[in-house]
Amino acid sequence: MRDRDVTARTNGKCEGCEDKEVHKLLETMVAQREVSAREYDEAGRISDAEREREEMEIIQAFLPRPLEGQPLEDAVDSVVEDLEASKLKDVGRCMAELQSRYPGRIDTGTAGQAVRRALR
């Protein structure tokens, strides 16, 4: 992350990396550790798998919490109302708006189901 920040500053971005880029990098780091933990489990290296999972938890603490449950339902209702969406063909438009309003906090599978329920 530090290397990317230095590169951004070298290229004229005085504020360094954008939040979007940092968020993406952290998600990549979590995904790498998931794969490593699974491979360590399969190889019988349990202590290494546990270490990877611990690192994953630490990294995830820096990521925004995904919207779930009632907060997600409220966000979906708000978007559906604001866009005056009424048909299932409006799902894509609603999902795009949700992702723009709550960047990095929308799980597309869960949110897609919530949007479909709201539009029925």
Residue pairs with C-beta under 8 A, 6 or more apart in sequence:
1 17
1 22
1 25
4 17
4 21
4 25
5 16
5 17
8 16
8 17
8 18
8 21
9 16
20 103
23 63
23 64
23 103
23 104
26 59
26 62
26 63
27 63
29 59
30 56
30 59
30 60
30 63
33 52
33 53
33 55
33 56
33 59
34 52
34 56
36 48
36 49
36 52
37 49
37 52
37 53
37 56
38 49
40 46
40 48
40 49
40 52
41 49
63 104
64 104
64 105
65 105
66 105
66 106
66 107
66 110
67 75
67 102
67 105
67 106
67 107
67 111
68 107
68 110
72 110
72 111
72 114
73 114
73 118
75 98
75 101
75 102
76 94
76 98
76 111
76 114
76 115
76 118
77 118
79 85
79 94
79 97
79 98
79 101
79 115
80 90
80 94
80 115
80 118
80 119
82 97
83 90
83 93
83 94
83 97
85 93
85 94
85 119
86 119
87 119
88 116
88 119
88 120
90 119
91 112
91 115
91 116
91 119
94 115
94 118
94 119
95 106
95 108
95 111
95 112
95 115
98 106
98 111
98 115
99 106
99 108
